[in-house]
């Protein structure tokens, strides 16, 4: 008998085990039960590789929501009035979400939604929402491994509303270029049916699906940090990347310490700031954007298109290291923006976004401007 393969090893184990039982003078009934139990145990171990393969197949299926760069077609239906009035951080209302699969078939899923955000919730016609699906509802669907998501809509019903959402989506994609620790996103084309007392109204919108921080933490075998942590206690290189990126976007509407438009991740032995929400940035240049006053601090700029470095003073050598990273990836940043050029409804909006991005690299590559605008402009508190 050979013990060199799986079946041979099983036969060897069974023979030795049964010999052991015989030598210990068990009753016939007891011996029969032990043999049955042993064979059941062997069946389990033989099945384990197959179960593992099935788990791998499920894992591959689960990763598909953010695998494509193509906009996802969705349908949503709910009352905006009810959403704002009846939901909050802990209260959801039922709805249905439908998506178009790769074969062009529509699949409808039961879901729950609630309003989210602060400024946009109070000031926007289309408030952002949080979408949740139960495990059973999401099973074998595109949302199987991403059952909790943020959905970012345009704010107002204005002509360039979809281009503003597209630019905010691009901000997330640009951050991916510089950091492996980022929230995944998917651009969507949503047919939103606004439920009204008399007659429903259909809106065709661009929107963004944003990964939940818990899913990001799981991807990196880390965990989200709920408490406030001073900016200078966070990983220096990750924090500087975040600060350079915010400057590139022309965004001052964030705070590392107070986690304003920032999540905090602990992974790989580091405290890592994760940025989100860029609608107040100069890059997006939304029609409602105003200069932020985080913690009631008045900033010395007049509009969001003016850049202001909001990073803290850190080691100059580290700042120069991050500067080099950004300059080396300049073509990648430009390529990301170019890859979505056809999705802009206005060529002027695309051109404006490109010029704004390029102006950042002009500052970064000029030693005098870099020193004045970034290196010596860091905050002391």
C-alpha positions in Angstrom: 0.0 0.0 0.0 1.4 3.4 -1.0 1.0 6.3 1.4 2.5 8.9 -1.0 -0.8 10.2 -2.3 -4.0 11.5 -0.7 -6.0 8.2 -1.0 -3.1 6.1 0.0 -2.5 8.3 3.1 -6.1 7.9 4.1 -5.9 4.1 3.7 -2.8 4.0 5.8 -4.3 6.2 8.5 -7.5 4.1 8.6 -5.5 0.8 8.8 -3.2 2.1 11.7 -6.2 3.5 13.6 -8.3 0.4 13.3 -5.3 -1.7 14.5 -5.0 0.6 17.5 -8.7 0.1 18.3 -8.4 -3.7 18.0 -5.4 -3.8 20.3 -7.5 -2.0 23.0 -10.2 -4.6 23.2 -13.2 -2.4 22.5 -16.6 -4.2 22.3 -17.9 -4.9 18.8 -20.5 -2.2 19.2 -18.0 0.4 20.4 -15.6 -0.5 17.7 -18.3 0.0 15.0 -19.1 3.4 16.4 -15.5 4.5 16.4 -15.0 3.3 12.9 -18.1 5.3 11.7 -16.9 8.4 13.5 -13.4 8.1 12.0 -14.8 7.7 8.4 -17.0 10.8 8.9 -14.0 12.8 10.0 -12.1 11.6 7.0 -14.9 12.7 4.7 -14.8 16.2 6.2 -11.0 16.5 5.7 -11.3 15.2 2.1 -14.0 17.7 1.4 -12.1 20.6 2.8 -10.1 21.4 -0.3 -13.3 21.4 -2.4 -14.9 23.7 0.1 -11.9 25.9 -0.1 -12.1 26.1 -3.8 -15.8 27.0 -3.5 -14.9 29.8 -1.1 -12.3 31.0 -3.5 -14.9 31.1 -6.3 -17.2 33.1 -4.0 -14.4 35.4 -3.1 -13.8 36.1 -6.8 -17.5 36.8 -7.3 -17.6 39.1 -4.4 -14.8 41.4 -5.7 -16.6 42.5 -8.8 -18.4 45.7 -7.8 -15.2 47.9 -8.0 -13.3 45.8 -10.6 -14.7 47.6 -13.6 -14.0 51.2 -14.6 -17.3 51.3 -16.6 -20.1 53.3 -15.1 -22.7 51.1 -13.4 -26.3 51.5 -14.4 -28.6 51.7 -11.4 -32.3 52.4 -10.6 -33.4 53.8 -7.3 -36.9 54.9 -6.1 -37.8 56.8 -2.9 -39.3 60.0 -1.6 -36.7 62.7 -0.9 -39.1 64.3 1.6 -39.5 61.0 3.5 -35.7 60.4 3.4 -34.9 63.7 5.0 -37.7 63.6 7.5 -37.8 60.0 8.7 -34.2 58.7 8.5 -31.0 59.5 10.5 -27.7 57.9 11.5 -29.5 54.9 12.9 -32.9 54.8 11.2 -33.2 53.5 7.6 -36.2 53.1 5.3 -36.8 50.2 2.9 -36.3 50.6 -0.8 -35.3 48.6 -3.8 -32.1 49.0 -5.9 -31.8 47.6 -9.4 -28.6 47.2 -11.4 -27.8 46.2 -15.0 -25.4 43.2 -15.2 -22.8 42.5 -17.8 -25.4 40.7 -20.0 -27.7 43.7 -20.0 -30.2 42.1 -17.6 -31.7 44.1 -14.7 -31.6 42.6 -11.2 -33.6 44.0 -8.4 -32.6 43.8 -4.7 -34.2 44.7 -1.5 -32.2 47.4 0.4 -32.4 50.1 3.0 -31.3 53.7 2.8 -30.9 56.7 5.0 -29.8 60.3 4.5 -26.2 61.2 5.4 -23.9 64.2 5.4 -24.3 67.6 7.1 -23.9 70.5 4.6 -25.3 68.6 1.6 -28.1 67.1 3.7 -29.1 70.6 4.8 -28.5 72.4 1.5 -28.9 70.0 -1.4 -31.9 68.9 -3.3 -30.4 65.5 -3.8 -28.9 64.6 -0.4 -26.3 61.9 -0.3 -27.5 58.5 1.1 -26.1 55.4 2.8 -27.2 52.2 1.2 -27.3 48.9 3.0 -28.2 45.4 1.8 -28.8 42.4 4.0 -26.5 39.4 3.4 -29.3 37.3 2.0 -30.5 40.0 -0.4 -26.9 40.6 -1.7 -26.0 37.0 -2.1 -24.6 36.1 -5.5 -25.1 39.7 -6.7 -22.7 42.5 -7.6 -23.0 43.8 -4.0 -22.2 40.5 -2.3 -19.0 41.8 -0.6 -20.0 45.4 -0.5 -23.3 45.5 1.3 -22.8 49.0 2.9 -22.1 51.9 0.6 -22.3 55.7 0.4 -24.1 57.1 -2.7 -23.0 60.6 -3.7 -25.4 62.5 -5.9 -25.2 65.9 -7.5 -26.4 68.7 -5.1 -28.6 70.9 -7.2 -30.6 70.6 -10.4 -28.2 72.7 -12.4 -26.8 72.3 -15.9 -23.3 71.1 -14.9 -24.5 68.9 -12.0 -23.2 65.6 -13.5 -19.8 67.1 -14.3 -19.4 68.2 -10.7 -20.1 64.6 -9.5 -17.7 63.3 -12.2 -14.9 65.6 -10.9 -15.5 64.5 -7.3 -15.3 60.9 -8.5 -12.0 61.7 -10.2 -10.6 63.1 -6.9 -11.0 59.6 -5.4 -9.4 58.0 -8.5 -6.5 60.5 -8.3 -5.8 59.6 -4.7 -5.5 56.0 -5.7 -2.5 56.9 -7.8 -0.5 58.1 -4.7 -1.8 55.8 -1.9 -2.6 52.1 -1.6 -4.8 53.0 1.4 -7.9 54.5 -0.3 -11.7 54.1 -0.5 -12.7 52.3 -3.7 -15.3 54.0 -5.8 -17.5 53.3 -8.8 -19.1 55.8 -11.1 -22.8 55.2 -11.7 -25.6 56.3 -14.1 -28.7 56.4 -12.0 -32.3 56.5 -13.1 -33.8 58.0 -9.9 -37.5 57.9 -9.6 -38.5 60.6 -7.1 -41.7 59.5 -5.4 -44.2 62.4 -5.0 -47.7 62.6 -3.7 -49.3 63.2 -7.1 -46.9 62.0 -9.8 -43.4 60.6 -9.7 -40.6 62.4 -11.4 -37.6 60.6 -13.1 -34.1 62.1 -12.8 -31.1 60.9 -14.8 -28.0 61.5 -12.7 -24.3 60.7 -12.4 -23.5 59.4 -8.9 -20.6 57.7 -7.0 -20.7 54.5 -5.0 -18.1 54.8 -2.2 -16.7 51.8 -0.3 -17.4 51.5 3.4 -14.4 52.2 5.7 -14.9 48.7 7.3 -14.4 47.1 3.9 -11.2 49.2 3.4 -9.9 48.1 6.8 -10.6 44.4 6.0 -8.7 44.7 2.7 -5.6 45.8 4.6 -6.1 43.5 7.7 -6.5 46.6 9.7 -9.2 48.4 11.7 -10.9 51.8 11.7 -10.1 54.2 14.5 -13.1 56.0 16.0 -11.4 58.3 18.4 -9.6 61.6 17.5 -5.9 61.3 17.2 -3.6 64.4 16.9 -2.4 64.9 13.3 1.3 64.7 14.5 0.6 61.3 16.0 -0.5 59.9 12.6 2.0 58.3 10.2 4.2 61.2 8.9 4.5 60.0 5.3 0.9 59.0 4.9 -0.2 62.4 6.5 2.1 64.3 4.1 0.7 62.4 1.1 -2.8 63.3 2.3 -1.8 67.0 2.7 -0.1 67.2 -0.7 -3.1 65.6 -2.3 -5.5 68.0 -0.6 -3.4 70.9 -1.8 -3.4 69.5 -5.3 -7.2 69.3 -5.2 -7.4 72.8 -3.7 -9.3 71.4 -0.7 -9.2 73.1 2.7 -12.4 71.4 4.0 -10.7 68.7 6.1 -9.0 68.0 9.4 -6.8 65.1 10.3 -7.1 65.7 14.0 -10.8 66.2 14.2 -11.5 63.7 11.4 -13.4 66.2 9.3 -13.9 64.5 5.9 -11.2 62.1 7.0 -11.4 58.5 8.2 -8.6 57.0 10.3 -7.2 53.6 9.6 -4.8 51.5 11.6 -2.9 49.1 9.3 0.6 47.8 8.8 1.5 49.3 12.2 0.6 52.8 11.1 -2.2 55.4 11.7 -3.3 56.4 8.2 -5.6 59.3 7.3 -8.1 58.4 4.6 -9.7 61.4 2.7 -13.2 61.6 1.3 -15.8 64.2 0.3 -14.2 66.7 -2.1 -17.2 68.8 -3.2 -15.7 72.0 -1.6 -12.4 71.7 -3.4 -11.2 74.0 -6.2 -10.8 71.0 -8.5 -14.5 70.1 -8.3 -15.5 73.8 -8.1 -19.1 73.1 -7.3 -21.7 75.9 -7.7 -22.2 75.9 -3.9 -18.6 75.6 -2.7 -17.4 78.0 -0.1 -14.1 78.4 1.7 -14.2 76.0 4.7 -14.0 77.2 8.3 -13.1 74.0 10.1 -13.1 74.6 13.8 -14.2 78.2 13.1 -10.9 79.1 11.6 -11.0 81.9 9.0 -8.6 81.2 6.2 -6.7 83.8 4.1 -8.2 82.9 0.8 -11.2 84.3 -1.0 -12.5 81.4 -3.0 -12.0 77.6 -3.3 -10.0 77.9 -6.5 -7.2 79.4 -4.5 -4.9 76.8 -3.0 -3.8 76.9 0.6 -1.5 74.2 2.1 -3.2 72.9 5.3 -0.6 70.3 6.3 1.4 70.5 9.6 5.1 71.4 9.8 7.0 68.1 9.5 10.5 67.0 8.6 11.5 68.8 5.4 13.2 65.7 4.1 9.9 63.8 4.3 8.1 66.6 2.5 10.7 66.5 -0.3 10.4 62.7 -0.5 6.6 63.0 -1.1 7.2 65.9 -3.5 9.4 63.5 -5.5 6.6 60.8 -5.5 4.1 63.2 -6.9 6.4 64.5 -9.6 7.3 61.0 -10.7 3.6 60.1 -10.9 2.6 63.3 -12.8 1.9 61.4 -16.0 -0.3 58.9 -14.2 -2.4 61.6 -12.6 -2.9 63.2 -16.1 -3.7 59.8 -17.6 -6.4 59.2 -15.0 -8.1 62.5 -15.9 -7.8 61.9 -19.6 -9.3 58.4 -19.3 -12.6 59.9 -18.3 -12.6 62.8 -20.7 -15.5 61.3 -22.8 -17.8 61.2 -19.7 -17.8 65.0 -19.4 -20.9 66.7 -20.7 -19.0 69.9 -21.1 -15.6 70.1 -22.7 -15.0 73.4 -20.9 -15.4 71.6 -17.5 -12.9 68.9 -18.5 -10.4 71.6 -19.7 -10.8 73.6 -16.5 -10.1 70.4 -14.4 -7.0 69.6 -16.5 -5.6 73.1 -16.2 -6.2 73.1 -12.5 -4.4 69.8 -12.1 -1.4 70.9 -14.2 -1.1 74.1 -12.2 -0.3 72.1 -9.1 2.6 70.4 -10.8 4.0 73.8 -12.0 4.1 74.8 -8.3 5.6 71.5 -7.3 8.4 71.6 -9.9 9.4 75.2 -9.2 11.8 75.3 -6.2 10.8 78.8 -5.2 7.1 78.2 -5.4 7.3 74.8 -3.6 9.3 76.3 -0.7 6.9 79.3 -0.3 3.6 77.6 -0.9 4.2 74.2 0.8 7.5 73.7 2.6 7.4 76.8 4.8 3.6 77.1 4.8 2.8 74.2 7.2 0.7 74.7 10.3 2.1 74.8 13.8 -1.2 73.7 15.4 
